[in-house]
């Protein structure tokens, strides 16, 4: 069952008294549970109106489906296939006039927080929480003679 809340999951922010004394980002980003809860608001529309609003054609319902499954690295790979700057776009794109402006959930209530989810996925990977890259298998050439090595 989708999450039929009319509002986006609220993103935590620094306390005003704290943020008045630093130059860090005001918004703190979603936790994993918040991201999954927001992703559950997506209806996985067949005609994907949100994608038509994205200048780089991010596969929005597909990446959000991965977030629902807590496959955050899979979501990242889908975003990265068409967008090389997800952490930036998740923060500064005018989503209200692009993807979120076309989201059907915005007809009655707030659209799915596509930008927030994109930011979450990018930050998740940048913070090293994704599956580590597999170490390549080392190859030994010690059993080969010099002429054979030159042919490898
Ligand atoms: S339009 Fe909104 S609800 Fe539909 S697939 Fe896109 S993000 Fe999900």
Backbone and ligand atoms as CSV (ligand in chain L), in Angstrom:
chain,resi,resn,atom,element,x,y,z
A,1,UNK,N,N,0.834,-1.208,0.000
A,1,UNK,CA,C,0.000,0.000,0.000
A,1,UNK,C,C,0.869,1.258,0.000
A,2,UNK,N,N,0.623,2.173,-0.945
A,2,UNK,CA,C,1.413,3.425,-0.915
A,2,UNK,C,C,1.078,4.268,0.320
A,3,UNK,N,N,1.995,5.099,0.667
A,3,UNK,CA,C,1.786,6.068,1.749
A,3,UNK,C,C,0.954,7.215,1.159
A,4,UNK,N,N,-0.308,7.350,1.586
A,4,UNK,CA,C,-1.192,8.341,0.976
A,4,UNK,C,C,-1.201,9.679,1.733
A,5,UNK,N,N,-0.204,9.906,2.542
A,5,UNK,CA,C,-0.091,11.215,3.208
A,5,UNK,C,C,-0.037,12.317,2.148
A,6,UNK,N,N,-0.732,13.401,2.399
A,6,UNK,CA,C,-0.737,14.511,1.439
A,6,UNK,C,C,0.542,15.338,1.509
A,7,UNK,N,N,1.295,15.134,2.563
A,7,UNK,CA,C,2.501,15.948,2.756
A,7,UNK,C,C,3.771,15.117,2.644
A,8,UNK,N,N,4.818,15.789,2.195
A,8,UNK,CA,C,6.136,15.156,2.174
A,8,UNK,C,C,6.581,14.861,3.604
A,9,UNK,N,N,7.409,13.848,3.742
A,9,UNK,CA,C,8.059,13.627,5.031
A,9,UNK,C,C,8.942,14.849,5.299
A,10,UNK,N,N,8.787,15.414,6.465
A,10,UNK,CA,C,9.528,16.635,6.799
A,10,UNK,C,C,11.019,16.330,6.916
A,11,UNK,N,N,11.829,17.200,6.315
A,11,UNK,CA,C,13.277,17.015,6.418
A,11,UNK,C,C,13.798,17.746,7.660
A,12,UNK,N,N,14.576,17.071,8.493
A,12,UNK,CA,C,15.093,17.748,9.686
A,12,UNK,C,C,16.001,18.919,9.317
A,13,UNK,N,N,16.013,19.896,10.187
A,13,UNK,CA,C,16.858,21.084,9.996
A,13,UNK,C,C,17.634,21.367,11.276
A,14,UNK,N,N,18.703,22.121,11.127
A,14,UNK,CA,C,19.416,22.591,12.311
A,14,UNK,C,C,18.505,23.502,13.132
A,15,UNK,N,N,18.687,23.442,14.427
A,15,UNK,CA,C,17.979,24.366,15.299
A,15,UNK,C,C,18.427,25.801,14.955
A,16,UNK,N,N,17.481,26.748,14.870
A,16,UNK,CA,C,17.864,28.124,14.494
A,16,UNK,C,C,19.001,28.697,15.339
A,17,UNK,N,N,19.005,28.382,16.634
A,17,UNK,CA,C,20.066,28.928,17.491
A,17,UNK,C,C,21.432,28.333,17.134
A,18,UNK,N,N,21.406,27.103,16.669
A,18,UNK,CA,C,22.670,26.451,16.289
A,18,UNK,C,C,23.115,26.960,14.922
A,19,UNK,N,N,22.170,27.003,13.987
A,19,UNK,CA,C,22.563,27.383,12.622
A,19,UNK,C,C,22.981,28.848,12.521
A,20,UNK,N,N,22.576,29.668,13.461
A,20,UNK,CA,C,22.999,31.067,13.460
A,20,UNK,C,C,24.495,31.184,13.734
A,21,UNK,N,N,25.112,30.095,14.175
A,21,UNK,CA,C,26.529,30.146,14.569
A,21,UNK,C,C,27.422,29.268,13.704
A,22,UNK,N,N,26.916,28.835,12.563
A,22,UNK,CA,C,27.787,28.049,11.677
A,22,UNK,C,C,27.402,28.274,10.214
A,23,UNK,N,N,28.216,27.725,9.324
A,23,UNK,CA,C,27.966,27.871,7.879
A,23,UNK,C,C,27.615,26.534,7.247
A,24,UNK,N,N,27.159,25.587,8.062
A,24,UNK,CA,C,26.758,24.279,7.545
A,24,UNK,C,C,25.379,24.395,6.883
A,25,UNK,N,N,25.015,23.339,6.123
A,25,UNK,CA,C,23.695,23.325,5.514
A,25,UNK,C,C,22.611,23.401,6.593
A,26,UNK,N,N,21.568,24.130,6.282
A,26,UNK,CA,C,20.455,24.246,7.232
A,26,UNK,C,C,19.695,22.920,7.305
A,27,UNK,N,N,19.380,22.352,6.134
A,27,UNK,CA,C,18.651,21.082,6.117
A,27,UNK,C,C,19.634,19.931,6.286
A,28,UNK,N,N,19.195,18.913,7.014
A,28,UNK,CA,C,20.117,17.843,7.381
A,28,UNK,C,C,19.955,16.583,6.537
A,29,UNK,N,N,18.914,16.536,5.713
A,29,UNK,CA,C,18.732,15.345,4.871
A,29,UNK,C,C,17.937,14.270,5.591
A,30,UNK,N,N,17.391,13.367,4.786
A,30,UNK,CA,C,16.576,12.269,5.331
A,30,UNK,C,C,17.452,11.195,5.964
A,31,UNK,N,N,16.894,10.527,6.956
A,31,UNK,CA,C,17.462,9.266,7.428
A,31,UNK,C,C,16.977,8.167,6.470
A,32,UNK,N,N,17.487,6.956,6.637
A,32,UNK,CA,C,17.045,5.842,5.783
A,32,UNK,C,C,15.536,5.622,5.927
A,33,UNK,N,N,15.057,5.609,7.166
A,33,UNK,CA,C,13.621,5.360,7.381
A,33,UNK,C,C,12.764,6.470,6.780
A,34,UNK,N,N,13.221,7.703,6.904
A,34,UNK,CA,C,12.463,8.825,6.322
A,34,UNK,C,C,12.416,8.688,4.801
A,35,UNK,N,N,13.547,8.308,4.199
A,35,UNK,CA,C,13.597,8.171,2.745
A,35,UNK,C,C,12.642,7.074,2.272
A,36,UNK,N,N,12.613,5.966,2.987
A,36,UNK,CA,C,11.707,4.875,2.590
A,36,UNK,C,C,10.257,5.334,2.740
A,37,UNK,N,N,9.966,6.031,3.826
A,37,UNK,CA,C,8.591,6.518,4.047
A,37,UNK,C,C,8.172,7.467,2.929
A,38,UNK,N,N,9.074,8.357,2.518
A,38,UNK,CA,C,8.737,9.283,1.425
A,38,UNK,C,C,8.616,8.531,0.098
A,39,UNK,N,N,9.504,7.576,-0.120
A,39,UNK,CA,C,9.447,6.794,-1.370
A,39,UNK,C,C,8.115,6.053,-1.491
A,40,UNK,N,N,7.549,5.655,-0.346
A,40,UNK,CA,C,6.268,4.936,-0.354
A,40,UNK,C,C,5.130,5.817,-0.866
A,41,UNK,N,N,5.343,7.116,-0.973
A,41,UNK,CA,C,4.295,8.000,-1.498
A,41,UNK,C,C,4.210,7.924,-3.025
A,42,UNK,N,N,5.252,7.397,-3.653
A,42,UNK,CA,C,5.263,7.310,-5.125
A,42,UNK,C,C,4.316,6.202,-5.587
A,43,UNK,N,N,3.507,6.507,-6.601
A,43,UNK,CA,C,2.522,5.555,-7.121
A,43,UNK,C,C,3.063,4.735,-8.288
A,44,UNK,N,N,4.317,4.944,-8.642
A,44,UNK,CA,C,4.955,4.212,-9.753
A,44,UNK,C,C,4.089,4.311,-11.018
A,45,UNK,N,N,3.739,5.526,-11.383
A,45,UNK,CA,C,2.836,5.767,-12.521
A,45,UNK,C,C,3.409,5.177,-13.817
A,46,UNK,N,N,2.522,4.536,-14.572
A,46,UNK,CA,C,2.981,3.897,-15.817
A,46,UNK,C,C,3.460,4.919,-16.847
A,47,UNK,N,N,2.785,6.076,-16.926
A,47,UNK,CA,C,3.176,7.057,-17.949
A,47,UNK,C,C,4.275,8.019,-17.470
A,48,UNK,N,N,4.701,7.898,-16.224
A,48,UNK,CA,C,5.858,8.612,-15.666
A,48,UNK,C,C,5.884,10.115,-15.974
A,49,UNK,N,N,4.877,10.862,-15.606
A,49,UNK,CA,C,4.894,12.300,-15.919
A,49,UNK,C,C,6.084,13.031,-15.302
A,50,UNK,N,N,6.545,12.563,-14.156
A,50,UNK,CA,C,7.686,13.217,-13.490
A,50,UNK,C,C,8.929,13.201,-14.372
A,51,UNK,N,N,9.135,12.095,-15.082
A,51,UNK,CA,C,10.340,11.970,-15.919
A,51,UNK,C,C,10.307,12.999,-17.047
A,52,UNK,N,N,9.107,13.289,-17.554
A,52,UNK,CA,C,9.016,14.273,-18.648
A,52,UNK,C,C,9.418,15.668,-18.174
A,53,UNK,N,N,9.389,15.889,-16.860
A,53,UNK,CA,C,9.792,17.196,-16.333
A,53,UNK,C,C,11.261,17.287,-15.998
A,54,UNK,N,N,11.990,16.180,-16.134
A,54,UNK,CA,C,13.411,16.178,-15.770
A,54,UNK,C,C,14.277,16.420,-17.007
A,55,UNK,N,N,15.092,17.472,-17.013
A,55,UNK,CA,C,15.897,17.792,-18.202
A,55,UNK,C,C,16.867,16.675,-18.600
A,56,UNK,N,N,17.275,15.846,-17.641
A,56,UNK,CA,C,18.216,14.774,-17.993
A,56,UNK,C,C,17.553,13.400,-17.960
A,57,UNK,N,N,16.236,13.390,-17.840
A,57,UNK,CA,C,15.503,12.124,-17.951
A,57,UNK,C,C,15.844,11.084,-16.895
A,58,UNK,N,N,16.059,11.529,-15.660
A,58,UNK,CA,C,16.315,10.554,-14.586
A,58,UNK,C,C,15.129,9.585,-14.499
A,59,UNK,N,N,15.442,8.300,-14.355
A,59,UNK,CA,C,14.390,7.271,-14.284
A,59,UNK,C,C,13.806,7.296,-12.862
A,60,UNK,N,N,12.929,8.261,-12.645
A,60,UNK,CA,C,12.473,8.574,-11.284
A,60,UNK,C,C,11.712,7.432,-10.607
A,61,UNK,N,N,10.640,6.899,-11.226
A,61,UNK,CA,C,9.942,5.824,-10.503
A,61,UNK,C,C,10.834,4.611,-10.255
A,62,UNK,N,N,11.760,4.358,-11.171
A,62,UNK,CA,C,12.651,3.197,-11.004
A,62,UNK,C,C,13.581,3.403,-9.804
A,63,UNK,N,N,14.171,4.591,-9.702
A,63,UNK,CA,C,15.092,4.774,-8.568
A,63,UNK,C,C,14.326,4.828,-7.253
A,64,UNK,N,N,13.116,5.397,-7.291
A,64,UNK,CA,C,12.327,5.454,-6.055
A,64,UNK,C,C,11.903,4.040,-5.623
A,65,UNK,N,N,11.631,3.185,-6.594
A,65,UNK,CA,C,11.287,1.792,-6.243
A,65,UNK,C,C,12.431,1.117,-5.505
A,66,UNK,N,N,13.658,1.413,-5.925
A,66,UNK,CA,C,14.817,0.833,-5.221
A,66,UNK,C,C,14.920,1.383,-3.806
A,67,UNK,N,N,14.608,2.662,-3.639
A,67,UNK,CA,C,14.639,3.235,-2.284
A,67,UNK,C,C,13.623,2.504,-1.404
A,68,UNK,N,N,12.429,2.231,-1.954
A,68,UNK,CA,C,11.414,1.502,-1.187
A,68,UNK,C,C,11.949,0.165,-0.708
A,69,UNK,N,N,12.773,-0.465,-1.548
A,69,UNK,CA,C,13.333,-1.787,-1.212
A,69,UNK,C,C,14.594,-1.675,-0.354
A,70,UNK,N,N,14.959,-0.451,-0.006
A,70,UNK,CA,C,16.203,-0.171,0.747
A,70,UNK,C,C,17.455,-0.568,-0.032
A,71,UNK,N,N,17.318,-0.638,-1.332
A,71,UNK,CA,C,18.481,-0.878,-2.190
A,71,UNK,C,C,18.989,0.500,-2.635
A,72,UNK,N,N,19.656,1.190,-1.713
A,72,UNK,CA,C,20.025,2.581,-1.967
A,72,UNK,C,C,21.135,2.685,-3.016
A,73,UNK,N,N,22.020,1.702,-3.020
A,73,UNK,CA,C,23.072,1.742,-4.039
A,73,UNK,C,C,22.475,1.465,-5.420
A,74,UNK,N,N,21.509,0.567,-5.477
A,74,UNK,CA,C,20.825,0.311,-6.757
A,74,UNK,C,C,20.140,1.576,-7.249
A,75,UNK,N,N,19.539,2.321,-6.315
A,75,UNK,CA,C,18.898,3.589,-6.679
A,75,UNK,C,C,19.938,4.556,-7.239
A,76,UNK,N,N,21.093,4.590,-6.612
A,76,UNK,CA,C,22.177,5.488,-7.062
A,76,UNK,C,C,22.616,5.137,-8.483
A,77,UNK,N,N,22.754,3.851,-8.737
A,77,UNK,CA,C,23.200,3.433,-10.075
A,77,UNK,C,C,22.188,3.863,-11.141
A,78,UNK,N,N,20.920,3.776,-10.815
A,78,UNK,CA,C,19.886,4.196,-11.778
A,78,UNK,C,C,19.980,5.701,-12.023
A,79,UNK,N,N,20.131,6.471,-10.967
A,79,UNK,CA,C,20.233,7.936,-11.142
A,79,UNK,C,C,21.479,8.269,-11.962
A,80,UNK,N,N,22.604,7.638,-11.597
A,80,UNK,CA,C,23.871,7.963,-12.252
A,80,UNK,C,C,23.893,7.590,-13.725
A,81,UNK,N,N,22.993,6.722,-14.154
A,81,UNK,CA,C,22.993,6.337,-15.574
A,81,UNK,C,C,22.614,7.518,-16.463
A,82,UNK,N,N,21.948,8.538,-15.914
A,82,UNK,CA,C,21.608,9.711,-16.738
A,82,UNK,C,C,22.024,11.036,-16.104
A,83,UNK,N,N,22.452,11.005,-14.849
A,83,UNK,CA,C,22.772,12.258,-14.150
A,83,UNK,C,C,24.059,12.079,-13.344
A,84,UNK,N,N,25.087,12.825,-13.719
A,84,UNK,CA,C,26.379,12.705,-13.048
A,84,UNK,C,C,26.480,13.509,-11.756
A,85,UNK,N,N,25.491,14.315,-11.435
A,85,UNK,CA,C,25.594,15.192,-10.257
A,85,UNK,C,C,24.361,15.097,-9.357
A,86,UNK,N,N,24.044,13.909,-8.893
A,86,UNK,CA,C,22.791,13.783,-8.127
A,86,UNK,C,C,22.780,14.554,-6.815
A,87,UNK,N,N,23.927,14.663,-6.129
A,87,UNK,CA,C,23.937,15.384,-4.844
A,87,UNK,C,C,23.651,16.863,-5.073
A,88,UNK,N,N,24.160,17.385,-6.193
A,88,UNK,CA,C,23.931,18.800,-6.518
A,88,UNK,C,C,22.483,18.994,-6.975
A,89,UNK,N,N,22.051,18.159,-7.904
A,89,UNK,CA,C,20.695,18.324,-8.445
A,89,UNK,C,C,19.639,18.114,-7.360
A,90,UNK,N,N,19.911,17.186,-6.439
A,90,UNK,CA,C,18.953,16.951,-5.360
A,90,UNK,C,C,18.796,18.154,-4.460
A,91,UNK,N,N,19.794,19.042,-4.497
A,91,UNK,CA,C,19.746,20.236,-3.645
A,91,UNK,C,C,19.291,21.489,-4.392
A,92,UNK,N,N,19.791,21.697,-5.603
A,92,UNK,CA,C,19.571,23.011,-6.228
A,92,UNK,C,C,18.655,23.018,-7.449
A,93,UNK,N,N,18.266,21.856,-7.981
A,93,UNK,CA,C,17.340,21.891,-9.121
A,93,UNK,C,C,16.016,22.525,-8.671
A,94,UNK,N,N,15.380,23.287,-9.550
A,94,UNK,CA,C,14.043,23.815,-9.209
A,94,UNK,C,C,12.989,22.720,-9.420
A,95,UNK,N,N,12.986,21.741,-8.529
A,95,UNK,CA,C,12.104,20.571,-8.719
A,95,UNK,C,C,10.631,20.957,-8.826
A,96,UNK,N,N,10.265,22.037,-8.144
A,96,UNK,CA,C,8.850,22.438,-8.172
A,96,UNK,C,C,8.394,22.802,-9.582
A,97,UNK,N,N,9.356,23.188,-10.448
A,97,UNK,CA,C,9.001,23.515,-11.842
A,97,UNK,C,C,9.386,22.382,-12.792
A,98,UNK,N,N,10.030,21.360,-12.287
A,98,UNK,CA,C,10.486,20.263,-13.156
A,98,UNK,C,C,9.773,18.972,-12.736
A,99,UNK,N,N,10.543,17.998,-12.264
A,99,UNK,CA,C,9.947,16.684,-11.955
A,99,UNK,C,C,8.770,16.768,-10.986
A,100,UNK,N,N,8.959,17.469,-9.878
A,100,UNK,CA,C,7.899,17.514,-8.863
A,100,UNK,C,C,6.695,18.316,-9.356
A,101,UNK,N,N,6.948,19.256,-10.267
A,101,UNK,CA,C,5.844,20.021,-10.848
A,101,UNK,C,C,4.921,19.161,-11.692
A,102,UNK,N,N,5.420,17.996,-12.136
A,102,UNK,CA,C,4.603,17.098,-12.970
A,102,UNK,C,C,4.054,15.911,-12.186
A,103,UNK,N,N,4.461,15.783,-10.940
A,103,UNK,CA,C,4.082,14.600,-10.150
A,103,UNK,C,C,2.586,14.598,-9.849
A,104,UNK,N,N,1.938,13.475,-10.097
A,104,UNK,CA,C,0.481,13.388,-9.881
A,104,UNK,C,C,0.102,13.552,-8.413
A,105,UNK,N,N,1.004,13.249,-7.508
A,105,UNK,CA,C,0.677,13.420,-6.090
A,105,UNK,C,C,0.518,14.897,-5.747
A,106,UNK,N,N,1.035,15.752,-6.607
A,106,UNK,CA,C,0.920,17.184,-6.374
A,106,UNK,C,C,-0.445,17.751,-6.745
A,107,UNK,N,N,-1.299,16.942,-7.389
A,107,UNK,CA,C,-2.638,17.424,-7.751
A,107,UNK,C,C,-3.459,17.677,-6.483
A,108,UNK,N,N,-3.293,16.775,-5.534
A,108,UNK,CA,C,-3.993,16.939,-4.254
A,108,UNK,C,C,-2.967,16.695,-3.158
A,109,UNK,N,N,-2.365,17.748,-2.692
A,109,UNK,CA,C,-1.318,17.616,-1.683
A,109,UNK,C,C,0.042,17.945,-2.274
A,110,UNK,N,N,1.076,17.565,-1.550
A,110,UNK,CA,C,2.436,17.851,-2.015
A,110,UNK,C,C,2.920,16.726,-2.922
A,111,UNK,N,N,3.744,17.083,-3.925
A,111,UNK,CA,C,4.305,16.017,-4.779
A,111,UNK,C,C,5.285,15.162,-3.991
A,112,UNK,N,N,5.641,14.036,-4.574
A,112,UNK,CA,C,6.682,13.208,-3.960
A,112,UNK,C,C,7.966,14.044,-3.872
A,113,UNK,N,N,8.689,13.923,-2.794
A,113,UNK,CA,C,9.933,14.680,-2.601
A,113,UNK,C,C,11.078,14.077,-3.405
A,114,UNK,N,N,10.970,14.198,-4.721
A,114,UNK,CA,C,11.950,13.561,-5.614
A,114,UNK,C,C,13.348,14.116,-5.363
A,115,UNK,N,N,13.450,15.432,-5.226
A,115,UNK,CA,C,14.759,16.043,-4.973
A,115,UNK,C,C,15.352,15.569,-3.656
A,116,UNK,N,N,14.513,15.476,-2.645
A,116,UNK,CA,C,14.998,15.030,-1.334
A,116,UNK,C,C,15.499,13.590,-1.406
A,117,UNK,N,N,14.786,12.784,-2.187
A,117,UNK,CA,C,15.201,11.384,-2.304
A,117,UNK,C,C,16.491,11.264,-3.108
A,118,UNK,N,N,16.617,12.086,-4.130
A,118,UNK,CA,C,17.852,12.078,-4.929
A,118,UNK,C,C,19.036,12.495,-4.054
A,119,UNK,N,N,18.842,13.544,-3.277
A,119,UNK,CA,C,19.890,13.993,-2.356
A,119,UNK,C,C,20.246,12.885,-1.363
A,120,UNK,N,N,19.229,12.242,-0.808
A,120,UNK,CA,C,19.486,11.177,0.168
A,120,UNK,C,C,20.347,10.073,-0.447
A,121,UNK,N,N,19.961,9.626,-1.638
A,121,UNK,CA,C,20.674,8.517,-2.292
A,121,UNK,C,C,22.127,8.912,-2.574
A,122,UNK,N,N,22.328,10.118,-3.089
A,122,UNK,CA,C,23.691,10.562,-3.402
A,122,UNK,C,C,24.529,10.674,-2.130
A,123,UNK,N,N,23.953,11.235,-1.068
A,123,UNK,CA,C,24.690,11.383,0.186
A,123,UNK,C,C,24.996,10.018,0.802
A,124,UNK,N,N,24.068,9.107,0.665
A,124,UNK,CA,C,24.257,7.755,1.212
A,124,UNK,C,C,25.513,7.125,0.613
A,125,UNK,N,N,25.648,7.250,-0.687
A,125,UNK,CA,C,26.809,6.656,-1.368
A,125,UNK,C,C,28.075,7.462,-1.060
A,126,UNK,N,N,27.968,8.798,-1.075
A,126,UNK,CA,C,29.157,9.630,-0.802
A,126,UNK,C,C,29.678,9.421,0.612
A,127,UNK,N,N,28.797,9.094,1.537
A,127,UNK,CA,C,29.210,8.865,2.920
A,127,UNK,C,C,29.740,7.450,3.145
A,128,UNK,N,N,29.887,6.730,2.045
A,128,UNK,CA,C,30.518,5.407,2.137
A,128,UNK,C,C,29.636,4.333,2.720
A,129,UNK,N,N,28.325,4.539,2.681
A,129,UNK,CA,C,27.443,3.520,3.247
A,129,UNK,C,C,27.063,2.444,2.231
A,130,UNK,N,N,27.415,2.662,0.984
A,130,UNK,CA,C,27.063,1.686,-0.049
A,130,UNK,C,C,27.986,0.484,0.035
A,131,UNK,N,N,27.576,-0.585,-0.635
A,131,UNK,CA,C,28.392,-1.796,-0.655
A,131,UNK,C,C,29.779,-1.465,-1.176
A,132,UNK,N,N,30.848,-1.937,-0.498
A,132,UNK,CA,C,32.196,-1.625,-0.969
A,132,UNK,C,C,32.474,-2.238,-2.333
A,133,UNK,N,N,33.334,-1.560,-3.061
A,133,UNK,CA,C,33.729,-2.074,-4.374
A,133,UNK,C,C,34.550,-3.339,-4.167
A,134,UNK,N,N,34.235,-4.361,-4.938
A,134,UNK,CA,C,34.950,-5.634,-4.777
A,134,UNK,C,C,36.414,-5.495,-5.156
A,135,UNK,N,N,37.279,-6.120,-4.333
A,135,UNK,CA,C,38.712,-6.090,-4.614
A,135,UNK,C,C,38.983,-6.968,-5.831
A,136,UNK,N,N,39.753,-6.454,-6.803
A,136,UNK,CA,C,40.027,-7.279,-7.978
A,136,UNK,C,C,40.878,-8.491,-7.613
A,137,UNK,N,N,40.670,-9.573,-8.343
A,137,UNK,CA,C,41.445,-10.789,-8.105
A,137,UNK,C,C,42.862,-10.550,-8.605
A,138,UNK,N,N,43.852,-10.840,-7.727
A,138,UNK,CA,C,45.238,-10.640,-8.175
A,138,UNK,C,C,45.673,-11.799,-9.066
A,139,UNK,N,N,46.489,-11.480,-10.042
A,139,UNK,CA,C,46.965,-12.489,-10.995
A,139,UNK,C,C,48.468,-12.629,-10.811
A,140,UNK,N,N,48.922,-13.839,-10.687
A,140,UNK,CA,C,50.351,-14.085,-10.517
A,140,UNK,C,C,50.965,-14.516,-11.848
A,141,UNK,N,N,52.086,-13.887,-12.191
A,141,UNK,CA,C,52.791,-14.252,-13.428
A,141,UNK,C,C,54.097,-14.980,-13.122
A,142,UNK,N,N,54.298,-15.374,-11.838
A,142,UNK,CA,C,55.601,-15.933,-11.450
A,142,UNK,C,C,55.912,-17.251,-12.151
A,143,UNK,N,N,54.861,-17.968,-12.575
A,143,UNK,CA,C,55.097,-19.266,-13.219
A,143,UNK,C,C,55.422,-19.116,-14.706
A,144,UNK,N,N,55.349,-17.892,-15.234
A,144,UNK,CA,C,55.577,-17.699,-16.664
A,144,UNK,C,C,57.033,-17.332,-16.941
A,145,UNK,N,N,57.511,-17.718,-18.070
A,145,UNK,CA,C,58.860,-17.330,-18.473
A,145,UNK,C,C,58.792,-15.957,-19.142
A,146,UNK,N,N,59.912,-15.294,-19.281
A,146,UNK,CA,C,59.941,-13.934,-19.804
A,146,UNK,C,C,59.270,-13.792,-21.176
A,147,UNK,N,N,59.579,-14.632,-22.148
A,147,UNK,CA,C,58.918,-14.451,-23.466
A,147,UNK,C,C,57.404,-14.573,-23.363
A,148,UNK,N,N,56.914,-15.448,-22.443
A,148,UNK,CA,C,55.467,-15.616,-22.293
A,148,UNK,C,C,54.842,-14.368,-21.691
A,149,UNK,N,N,55.553,-13.776,-20.694
A,149,UNK,CA,C,55.046,-12.554,-20.061
A,149,UNK,C,C,54.872,-11.452,-21.097
A,150,UNK,N,N,55.841,-11.339,-22.007
A,150,UNK,CA,C,55.762,-10.287,-23.016
A,150,UNK,C,C,54.567,-10.471,-23.940
A,151,UNK,N,N,54.076,-11.711,-24.047
A,151,UNK,CA,C,52.930,-11.973,-24.913
A,151,UNK,C,C,51.595,-11.755,-24.187
A,152,UNK,N,N,51.625,-11.645,-22.825
A,152,UNK,CA,C,50.369,-11.544,-22.065
A,152,UNK,C,C,49.727,-10.182,-22.292
L,1,LIG,S1,S,4.553,11.248,-11.063
L,1,LIG,FE1,FE,4.979,11.209,-8.829
L,1,LIG,S2,S,3.825,9.436,-8.115
L,1,LIG,FE2,FE,3.992,9.207,-10.335
L,1,LIG,S3,S,5.849,7.965,-10.693
L,1,LIG,FE3,FE,6.486,10.130,-10.739
L,1,LIG,S4,S,7.142,10.571,-8.625
L,1,LIG,FE4,FE,5.916,8.699,-8.542
